[in-house]
Amino acid sequence: GYRVGYSLSERLSKENPRYRDELDTVKYLCKELWICLFKKQMRNLLNNHQNIYVIHDGRFRLLQQALITMNKPIDNINRLHALYMRYNHDPKI
């Protein structure tokens, strides 16, 4: 987990200058590391303006296969995700 990801990100970014801020780091994760790990671009990056970033990828093959294997209806998972996103992005709730 953590050690493998850390080592991989260090190896991929060793030629790059040090990232100036959080946003540069997130851009690196989305553009370079994600593609290296999953062989595709991520779908969406969400930000709640409180320095919390959420990478959203509705076509994440590894998880889709796991959901099918577990016989869980994907609609229920999508509803739970929508509720989670609504709760985390709407401070009135």
C-alpha distances in whole Angstrom, upper triangle without the diagonal:
4,6,6,6,9,10,11,12,14,16,17,18,20,23,23,25,23,23,25,24,22,23,23,19,19,21,19,16,18,20,18,14,15,17,16,13,15,18,20,21,19,22,23,22,23,24,26,28,26,23,21,20,19,18,20,20,22,21,18,18,15,16,20,20,18,21,23,22,22,26,25,27,26,29,27,24,25,28,25,23,27,28,24,25,29,28,26,28,31,32,35,34
4,6,5,6,9,10,11,12,14,15,16,18,21,21,22,20,20,23,21,19,21,20,16,17,19,17,14,17,19,17,14,15,18,16,14,17,20,21,21,20,23,23,21,23,23,25,26,24,21,19,18,18,17,20,20,23,23,20,21,18,19,22,23,21,24,26,26,25,29,28,30,28,30,29,26,27,29,26,24,28,28,25,25,29,28,25,27,31,31,35,33
4,6,5,6,9,10,10,12,14,15,16,20,20,22,20,20,23,22,20,22,21,18,19,21,18,16,19,21,18,15,16,19,16,14,18,20,22,23,22,25,26,24,26,26,28,29,27,24,22,21,21,20,23,23,26,26,22,23,20,21,25,25,24,26,29,28,28,31,31,33,31,34,33,29,30,33,30,28,31,32,28,29,32,32,29,31,34,35,38,37
4,5,5,6,9,10,11,12,14,15,19,19,21,20,20,24,23,21,22,21,18,18,20,17,15,17,19,16,12,14,16,13,11,15,17,19,20,20,23,24,23,25,26,28,30,28,25,23,22,21,19,22,21,24,23,20,20,18,19,23,23,22,25,27,26,27,30,29,32,30,32,32,28,29,32,30,27,31,32,29,29,32,32,29,31,35,36,39,38
4,5,5,6,8,10,11,12,14,17,17,19,18,17,21,20,18,19,18,14,14,16,13,11,14,15,13,9,11,13,11,9,13,15,17,17,17,20,21,19,21,22,25,26,25,21,20,18,17,16,19,19,22,21,18,19,17,18,22,22,21,24,26,26,26,29,28,30,28,30,30,26,27,30,27,25,28,29,26,26,29,29,26,28,32,32,36,35
4,6,5,6,9,10,11,12,15,15,17,15,15,18,18,16,18,17,13,14,16,13,12,15,16,14,11,13,16,13,12,16,18,20,20,19,23,23,21,23,23,25,26,25,21,20,19,19,18,21,21,25,24,21,23,21,22,25,26,25,27,30,29,30,33,32,34,31,34,33,29,30,32,30,27,30,31,28,27,31,30,27,29,32,33,37,36
4,6,5,6,9,10,11,14,15,17,16,17,20,20,19,21,19,15,17,18,15,14,17,17,14,11,14,16,13,13,16,18,20,21,21,24,25,23,26,26,29,29,28,25,23,22,22,21,23,23,27,26,23,24,22,23,27,27,26,29,31,31,31,35,34,36,33,36,35,32,32,35,33,30,33,34,31,31,34,34,31,32,36,37,40,39
4,5,5,6,9,10,13,14,16,16,16,20,20,19,20,17,14,15,16,13,11,14,14,11,8,11,12,9,9,13,15,17,17,18,21,22,21,24,25,28,28,28,24,23,21,21,19,21,21,24,23,20,21,19,21,24,25,24,27,29,29,30,33,32,34,31,34,34,30,31,33,32,29,31,33,30,29,33,33,30,31,35,36,40,39
4,5,5,6,8,11,11,13,12,13,16,16,15,16,14,11,12,13,9,8,12,12,9,7,10,12,10,10,14,15,16,16,16,20,20,19,21,22,25,25,25,21,20,18,18,17,20,20,23,23,20,22,20,22,25,26,26,28,30,30,31,34,33,34,31,34,34,30,30,33,31,28,30,32,29,27,31,31,28,29,33,34,37,37
4,6,5,6,9,10,12,11,12,16,17,16,17,15,12,14,15,12,12,15,15,12,10,14,15,13,14,17,18,20,20,20,24,24,22,24,25,27,27,27,23,22,21,22,20,23,24,27,27,24,25,24,26,29,29,29,31,34,34,34,37,36,38,35,37,37,33,34,36,34,31,34,35,32,31,34,34,31,32,35,36,40,39
4,6,6,8,10,13,13,15,18,19,19,20,17,15,17,17,13,13,16,15,12,10,14,14,11,13,17,17,19,19,20,24,25,24,26,27,30,30,30,26,25,23,24,22,25,24,28,27,24,25,24,26,29,29,29,32,34,34,35,38,37,38,36,38,38,35,35,38,36,33,35,37,34,33,36,37,33,34,38,39,43,42
4,6,8,8,12,12,13,17,18,18,18,15,13,14,14,10,11,13,12,8,8,11,11,9,11,14,14,16,16,17,21,22,21,24,25,28,28,28,24,24,21,22,19,22,22,25,24,22,23,23,25,27,28,28,31,33,33,34,37,36,37,34,36,37,33,33,36,34,31,33,35,32,31,34,35,32,32,36,37,41,40
4,6,5,8,9,10,13,15,15,15,12,10,13,12,9,10,13,12,9,9,13,13,12,14,17,17,18,18,18,22,22,20,23,24,27,26,26,22,22,20,21,20,23,23,27,26,24,26,25,27,29,30,31,33,35,35,36,39,38,39,36,38,38,34,34,37,35,32,34,35,32,31,34,34,31,31,35,36,40,40
4,6,8,9,11,15,17,17,18,15,13,16,16,12,14,17,15,12,13,16,17,15,17,20,20,22,21,22,26,26,24,27,27,30,29,29,25,25,24,25,23,26,27,30,30,27,29,28,30,33,33,34,36,38,38,39,42,41,42,39,41,41,38,37,40,38,35,37,39,36,34,38,38,34,35,38,39,43,43
4,7,9,12,15,17,19,19,15,14,17,16,13,15,17,15,13,14,17,17,16,18,21,21,22,21,23,26,26,25,28,28,31,30,30,26,27,25,26,25,28,28,31,31,29,30,30,32,34,35,36,38,40,40,42,44,43,44,41,43,43,39,39,42,40,37,39,41,37,36,39,39,36,36,40,40,44,44
4,6,8,11,14,15,15,11,11,14,13,10,13,15,13,11,13,16,17,16,18,21,21,21,20,21,24,24,22,25,25,28,27,27,23,24,22,24,22,25,26,30,29,28,30,29,31,33,35,35,37,39,40,41,43,42,43,39,41,42,38,37,40,38,35,36,38,35,33,36,37,33,33,36,37,41,41
4,6,9,12,14,14,11,11,15,14,12,15,17,16,14,16,19,20,19,21,24,24,24,23,23,26,25,23,25,25,27,26,26,22,24,22,24,24,27,28,32,32,30,32,32,33,36,37,38,39,42,42,43,46,44,45,41,43,43,39,39,41,39,36,37,39,36,34,36,37,33,33,36,37,40,41
4,6,9,11,12,9,9,13,13,11,14,16,16,15,15,19,20,19,21,24,24,25,23,23,26,24,22,24,23,25,24,23,20,21,20,22,22,26,27,31,31,29,32,31,32,35,37,36,38,41,41,42,44,43,43,40,42,41,38,37,39,37,34,35,37,33,32,34,34,31,31,34,34,38,39
4,6,8,9,6,6,10,10,9,11,14,14,13,14,17,19,19,20,23,23,23,21,20,23,21,18,20,19,21,20,20,16,18,17,19,19,23,24,28,29,27,30,30,30,33,35,35,36,39,40,40,42,40,41,37,39,39,35,34,36,34,31,32,33,30,28,31,31,27,27,30,31,34,35
4,7,8,6,8,11,11,12,14,16,16,17,17,20,22,22,23,26,26,26,23,22,24,22,19,20,19,21,18,18,15,17,17,20,20,24,26,30,31,30,32,32,33,35,37,37,38,41,42,42,44,42,42,39,40,40,36,35,37,35,32,33,34,31,28,31,31,27,26,29,29,33,34
4,6,6,7,9,10,11,13,15,16,17,17,19,21,22,23,25,26,25,22,21,22,20,17,17,15,17,15,15,11,14,14,17,18,21,24,27,29,28,31,30,30,33,35,35,36,39,40,40,42,39,40,36,37,37,33,32,34,32,29,29,30,27,25,27,27,23,23,26,26,29,30
4,5,5,6,9,10,11,12,14,15,15,16,19,20,21,22,24,23,20,18,20,17,14,14,12,14,12,12,8,10,10,13,14,18,21,24,26,24,28,27,27,30,32,32,32,35,37,36,38,36,36,33,34,33,30,29,30,28,25,26,27,23,21,24,24,20,20,23,23,27,27
4,5,5,6,9,10,11,12,14,14,15,18,19,20,21,22,21,17,16,17,15,11,12,11,13,12,12,9,11,9,12,13,16,19,22,24,23,26,27,26,29,31,31,32,35,36,36,38,35,35,32,32,32,29,27,29,28,24,25,26,23,20,23,23,20,19,22,23,26,27
4,5,5,6,9,10,10,12,13,14,16,17,19,20,21,20,17,16,18,16,13,15,14,17,15,16,13,14,12,15,15,18,20,23,25,24,27,27,27,29,32,32,33,35,37,37,39,37,37,33,34,34,31,30,31,30,26,27,29,26,23,26,27,23,22,26,26,30,31
4,5,5,6,9,10,10,10,12,15,15,16,18,19,18,16,15,17,16,13,15,14,17,16,16,12,13,11,13,13,17,18,22,23,22,25,24,25,27,29,29,30,33,34,34,36,34,35,31,33,33,29,28,30,28,25,26,28,24,22,25,26,22,22,25,26,30,30
4,5,5,6,9,10,10,10,13,15,15,16,18,16,14,12,14,12,9,11,11,14,14,14,11,10,8,10,9,13,15,19,20,19,22,22,22,24,27,27,27,30,31,32,33,31,31,28,29,29,26,24,26,25,21,23,24,21,19,22,22,19,19,22,23,27,27
4,5,5,6,8,9,10,12,14,15,16,16,15,12,11,13,12,9,12,12,16,16,17,13,14,11,12,11,14,15,19,20,19,22,22,23,25,27,28,29,31,33,33,35,33,32,29,30,31,27,26,28,27,23,24,26,23,21,24,25,21,21,24,26,29,30
4,5,5,5,7,9,10,11,13,14,15,14,12,12,15,14,12,15,16,19,19,19,16,16,13,14,12,15,16,20,20,19,22,22,23,25,27,27,29,31,32,33,35,33,33,30,31,32,28,27,30,28,25,26,28,25,23,26,27,24,24,27,29,32,32
4,6,6,5,6,9,10,10,12,13,12,10,10,13,12,11,13,14,18,18,19,15,14,11,11,9,13,13,17,17,16,18,18,19,22,23,24,25,28,29,29,31,29,30,27,28,28,25,24,27,25,22,23,25,23,21,24,25,22,22,26,27,31,30
4,6,6,5,8,10,11,11,12,10,7,6,9,9,8,11,13,17,18,19,16,14,11,11,8,10,11,15,15,14,17,18,18,20,22,23,24,26,28,28,30,28,28,25,26,27,23,22,25,24,20,22,24,21,19,23,24,21,21,24,26,30,29
4,6,6,6,9,11,11,11,10,7,8,11,11,11,15,16,20,20,22,19,18,14,14,11,13,13,17,17,16,18,19,20,22,24,25,26,28,30,31,32,31,31,27,29,30,26,25,28,27,24,25,27,25,23,26,27,24,24,28,30,33,33
4,6,5,6,9,10,10,10,9,10,14,14,14,17,19,23,23,24,21,20,16,16,14,16,15,19,18,17,19,19,21,23,24,25,27,29,30,31,33,32,32,29,31,31,28,27,30,29,26,27,30,27,25,28,30,27,27,30,32,36,35
4,5,5,6,9,10,10,10,10,14,15,14,17,19,22,23,23,20,19,15,15,12,15,14,18,17,15,17,17,18,21,22,22,24,26,27,28,30,29,30,27,29,30,26,25,28,27,24,26,28,25,24,27,28,25,26,30,31,35,34
4,5,5,6,7,7,7,7,10,12,12,15,17,21,22,23,20,18,14,13,10,12,11,14,13,11,13,14,15,17,19,19,21,23,24,25,27,26,26,23,25,26,23,22,25,24,21,23,25,23,21,25,26,23,24,28,30,33,32
4,5,5,5,5,5,8,11,13,14,18,20,24,25,26,23,21,18,16,13,14,12,15,14,12,14,14,16,18,19,21,22,24,25,27,28,28,28,25,27,28,25,24,27,27,23,25,28,26,24,28,29,27,27,30,33,36,35
4,6,6,8,9,11,15,17,17,21,23,26,27,28,25,23,20,19,15,17,15,18,16,14,15,15,17,19,20,21,23,25,26,27,29,29,30,27,29,30,26,26,30,29,26,28,30,28,27,30,31,29,29,33,35,38,37
4,6,8,10,11,14,16,17,20,22,25,27,27,24,22,19,17,14,15,13,16,14,12,12,12,14,16,17,18,20,22,22,24,26,25,26,24,26,27,24,24,27,26,23,26,28,25,25,28,29,27,28,32,33,37,35
4,5,8,9,12,15,16,19,22,25,27,27,25,22,19,17,13,13,11,13,11,9,9,9,12,14,14,16,18,19,20,22,24,23,24,21,24,25,21,21,25,24,21,24,26,24,23,27,28,26,27,31,33,36,34
4,7,10,12,16,17,21,24,27,29,30,27,25,21,19,15,16,13,15,12,11,11,12,15,16,16,18,20,21,22,25,26,26,26,23,26,27,24,23,27,27,24,26,29,27,26,29,31,29,29,33,35,38,37
4,7,9,12,14,18,21,24,26,28,25,23,19,17,13,13,10,12,10,10,11,13,15,15,17,19,20,21,23,25,26,25,25,22,24,25,22,21,25,25,22,23,27,25,23,27,29,27,27,30,33,36,34
4,6,9,11,15,18,21,23,24,22,20,16,15,11,11,9,12,10,10,13,15,16,17,19,20,21,23,25,26,27,26,25,22,24,25,22,21,24,24,20,22,25,23,21,24,26,24,24,27,30,33,32
4,6,8,11,15,18,20,21,19,17,13,11,7,7,6,9,9,9,12,14,14,15,18,19,19,21,23,24,25,24,23,20,21,22,19,17,21,20,17,18,21,19,17,21,23,20,20,24,26,29,28
4,7,10,14,17,19,21,19,17,13,11,8,6,5,7,8,9,13,15,15,15,18,19,19,21,23,24,25,23,22,18,19,20,17,15,18,19,15,16,19,18,15,18,21,19,18,22,25,27,26
4,6,10,13,15,17,16,14,10,8,6,5,6,9,11,12,15,17,16,17,20,21,21,23,25,26,26,24,23,19,19,21,18,15,18,18,14,14,17,16,13,16,18,16,15,18,21,24,23
4,7,10,12,14,12,10,7,6,5,6,9,12,14,14,18,19,18,19,22,23,23,25,27,27,28,26,25,21,22,22,19,17,19,18,15,15,17,15,12,15,17,14,13,17,19,22,22
4,7,9,11,10,8,6,5,6,7,11,13,16,16,20,21,19,21,24,24,23,26,28,28,29,26,25,21,21,21,18,16,17,17,13,13,15,13,9,12,14,11,10,13,15,18,18
4,6,7,7,6,5,6,9,11,14,17,20,20,23,24,22,24,27,27,26,29,31,30,31,28,28,24,24,24,21,19,20,19,15,15,16,14,11,12,13,10,9,12,14,17,17
4,5,7,6,7,9,12,13,17,19,22,22,26,26,24,26,29,28,27,31,33,31,32,29,28,25,24,24,21,19,19,18,15,15,15,13,10,11,11,8,6,9,10,13,14
4,6,7,8,11,14,16,20,22,25,25,29,29,27,29,32,32,31,34,36,35,36,33,32,29,28,28,25,23,23,22,19,18,19,16,14,14,14,11,9,11,11,15,17
4,5,9,12,15,17,21,23,26,26,29,29,27,29,33,32,31,34,36,35,36,33,32,29,29,28,25,24,24,22,19,19,19,16,14,15,14,11,10,12,11,15,16
4,6,10,13,16,19,22,25,24,28,27,26,28,31,30,30,33,35,34,35,32,32,29,29,28,25,24,25,23,20,20,20,17,15,17,16,12,12,15,15,18,19
4,7,10,13,16,19,22,21,24,24,22,25,28,27,26,30,31,30,32,28,28,26,26,25,22,21,21,19,16,17,17,14,12,14,14,10,10,13,14,17,18
4,7,10,13,16,18,18,21,21,20,22,25,24,24,27,29,28,30,27,27,24,24,23,20,19,20,18,15,16,17,14,12,14,15,11,11,15,16,19,19
4,6,10,12,15,14,18,18,16,18,21,21,20,24,25,25,26,23,23,20,20,20,17,15,17,15,12,13,14,11,9,13,13,10,11,15,16,20,19
4,7,10,12,11,15,15,14,16,19,19,19,22,24,23,25,22,22,19,20,20,16,15,17,16,13,14,16,14,12,15,16,14,14,18,20,23,22
4,6,9,9,13,14,12,14,17,17,17,19,22,21,22,20,19,16,16,17,14,12,14,14,10,11,14,12,10,14,16,14,14,17,20,23,21
4,5,6,10,11,10,11,14,15,15,17,19,20,20,18,18,14,15,17,13,12,15,15,12,13,16,15,13,17,19,17,17,21,24,26,25
4,6,9,11,9,9,12,14,13,14,17,18,18,16,15,11,12,14,11,9,13,13,10,12,15,14,13,16,19,18,18,21,24,26,24
4,6,9,8,7,10,12,12,13,16,17,17,16,15,12,14,16,13,12,16,16,14,15,19,18,17,20,22,22,22,25,28,30,28
4,6,6,6,9,10,11,12,14,16,17,16,16,12,15,16,13,13,17,16,14,16,19,18,17,21,23,21,22,25,28,31,29
4,6,5,6,9,10,11,12,14,15,15,15,13,16,17,15,15,19,19,17,19,22,21,21,24,26,25,26,29,32,34,32
4,6,5,6,9,10,11,13,15,14,16,14,17,18,15,16,19,19,17,20,22,21,21,25,26,25,26,29,32,34,32
4,5,5,6,9,10,10,12,11,13,10,14,14,11,12,16,15,13,17,19,18,18,22,23,22,24,27,29,31,29
4,5,5,6,9,10,11,10,11,8,12,13,10,11,15,15,14,17,19,19,19,22,24,23,25,27,30,32,29
4,5,5,6,9,10,11,12,11,14,15,13,15,18,18,17,20,22,22,23,26,27,27,28,31,34,35,33
4,5,5,6,9,9,11,11,14,14,12,14,17,17,16,20,21,20,22,25,25,25,27,30,32,34,31
4,5,5,6,6,8,7,11,11,9,11,14,14,14,17,19,18,20,22,23,24,26,28,30,32,29
4,5,5,6,8,8,12,12,11,14,16,17,17,19,21,21,23,25,26,27,29,31,34,35,32
4,5,8,10,11,15,15,14,17,19,19,19,22,24,23,25,28,29,29,31,33,36,37,34
4,5,9,10,14,13,12,15,17,16,18,21,22,21,23,26,26,27,29,31,34,35,31
4,6,9,12,11,12,14,16,16,18,20,21,22,24,26,27,28,30,31,34,35,31
4,6,9,8,8,11,12,12,14,17,17,18,20,22,23,24,26,28,30,31,28
4,5,6,7,9,10,11,13,15,16,17,19,21,22,23,25,26,29,30,26
4,5,5,6,9,10,11,12,14,15,16,18,20,21,22,24,27,28,25
4,5,5,6,9,10,10,12,14,15,16,18,20,21,22,25,26,23
4,5,5,6,9,10,11,12,14,15,17,18,20,21,24,24,21
4,5,5,6,9,10,10,12,14,15,16,18,20,23,23,20
4,5,5,6,9,10,10,12,14,15,16,18,21,22,19
4,5,5,6,9,10,11,12,14,15,16,19,20,17
4,5,5,6,9,10,11,12,14,15,18,19,15
4,5,5,6,9,10,11,12,14,17,18,16
4,5,5,6,9,10,11,12,15,16,14
4,5,5,6,9,10,10,13,14,11
4,5,5,6,9,10,12,14,11
4,5,5,6,8,11,13,11
4,6,5,6,9,10,8
4,6,6,7,9,6
4,6,7,10,9
4,6,9,9
4,5,6
4,6
4
